Amino acid sequence: MRHWLILLLTLCCLTACQQKPIRICASDKETAMQLKTLLEQGGCRTRFGGRDTGRTIYFGLPPVLQEQYQPLVDSLCEDGYLIVGDGRDLVLHGKGEKGTLYAMYSFLEMMGYRLYTPDAMVVPDVSRMELPVCRKLSNPAFRYREVAYYYPNHSQLYADWHHLHSMADRDSLFGMFVHTFGRLLPPSEYYDAQPEWYSLNNGRRMRDGQLCLSNPEVFEELCQRLSDAMSRRPEAQIWSVSPNDNYNVCECAECRHLDSLYGGHSGTLMWFVGNVARRFPDKTISTLAYQYTRQAPLATASRPPALPDNLQVMLCPIEAGRELPIATSPKEASFRKDMADWHQLTDNIFLWDYVVQFRNFWDPFPNLHVLQPNLQFFRNNGAQMMFEQGTGPHNVSSWMDIRCYLIAKLLWNPDADIEALMEDFFQGYYGEAGKYVKAIVDTMTRAVVDGGERLNIYGYPVDAVETYLQPQLLQQYDSLMAQAYTVADSAVRERLRFFQLALDFAHVELQAAGLMPTTEESLRTLADDMTKDMDRYGVIMMMEMGIKPRKYYDNLCHYADKAFYAGPRHPVSLRQPATAPYATGRLDDGRVGILDYRYDWLGFWGDTLDATMALDETETFSSVSLDFYFYPLSWIFLPQRVAFYVSDDMKTWRQVGEEFPESPEILATPSIHNVTFTADNSLKAKYLRVVAEPLPEIPSWHRAAGSKPWIFTDEIFVK
């Protein structure tokens, strides 16, 4: 009997100690179910509604608390939220469609939950969780917060958890989004009949340029097309009327006159788009302060344009370096002035920022130290909406996990404790290995800041060989990575490998550029392992121009074939020199080009490549090959004709072959094209001559039509 009594008392004690379930009261059952599920995953007992358990979470402000907290509720902005708790009850209340949802995720973070990436959630033990005593009111610094990265666009949970807008949200908000002149008045429909509607450059109307904004017919037809588009999408609030992505502003006399009246190209654009905005007062009309329109209209203009309230200025600091904060960098004084000038004209500023290296998505690009001060600067100077351009909604790239996480937190609160955020991420995401990854990031950052070189969003790893990618630093990074792997479990090892790919890419690029020692086998193996893992992680493009990992590997193998060529090399002379600044090096020095025309390529601007190779006495050969770089965005085309000649005295030349490469109508994807002449029978000669004739002018489909093209080559091989 005594034993039964002891057992009964023990069970009573255990029952008394067991916490009562948390009652969840919500009209939105879907959101409440998310909370219930996550709390129960952490061991917390919950239930919907029913009798008061003494611990209740309310979604929305219950009537009994309405009077007490209404002043706080009234101070909420769109998406803002309020979390109020007295230790017994907790209220999650937000404004707008998602404010309460954001309050819920913020509460979970207060309890120790984390979502570092869509596949890396931390669920703490909340089996004995006490509801907090708190009063947290939080409003976003920016009313629109988009990070153009993979995570927010492939995980609604990630986007909501971090209070972000996705591309789907943008598509709902915007009827048209940037660079819309070509969409509003398509040259394919209008140019042949109305060439005068398009920009005049170098004496000709450009099919692939801008619009002639001084032409009243352009304004009327554009407004009609815009009205038709709005009727098809009446729910869309913002419509972009903005220049195409090029510099070909109209130079006709009428447009130049408008520039003089309204204070420059941006003044003419604001005059034109401002009139469009007045035509559609119930919509927001957005336009670009970008490149040639980045500078605000001159205050000294005789007719400075007045900006209507529904005209949105989308300001883009694409030229800014990322080695120092924009607010303090001596090199960014012009942008600071531009933003201040725009802020004087309007509060309706959409800031389009750039946070990755677009020419090489897998360069480490250590810019984490400028994310916070730049967002603080944008907020303090009138930016209401933020678009952080990463590597796009469908591509994965270097440092995406940490960069996207920090940007998301800072978009909501630019004054957040950045050091605490980073420490939390490295420890929570990488565990014990985090200290080694953080050491790599910190070392790179110091090298960038101390080096004084520009951190360019259109740079290459070779640009950083004197700063954060010094060969001796790469050795340090490799050592730190090796230590990180020793303390990592299988899940963390996968995250480390993803981080390491950026270091592998730097190794490959520097080795291929001849800046680090390597062997053919080592280079091929490193590149093969890297690109296979990139494929495994879902990498679609390695750079903005669209190179896929396996295409990159193929290019690298082609480079290795040339760089480690074991056959004879012969001296080559040029009849006319290459064109500066692409005139260093020779066609016989063993230095072969990679997918970057600035290094180890010789360029000829509008001139014929005429090269003579002196063979060994009367040497027998069967083929001659050379590569040409192709990148029309930089005016680099293939030659129209490549002819091959032989001679025994350099006086009398006999043509033995010719090739006619064709330049495809591809503007912005670089590539390397091989031209090879193969003889039917072996040839004997003392001298070989290669003549590559450029196109007479850049073709009509190109925006620089009529100008002189470049041709680039790197080495001549004879077999």
Summary of the structure (lengths in Angstrom):
residues: 719
radius of gyration: 31.3
end to end distance: 102.9
largest distance: 123.2
contacts: 2335
relative contact order: 0.06
helix: 39%
strand: 21%
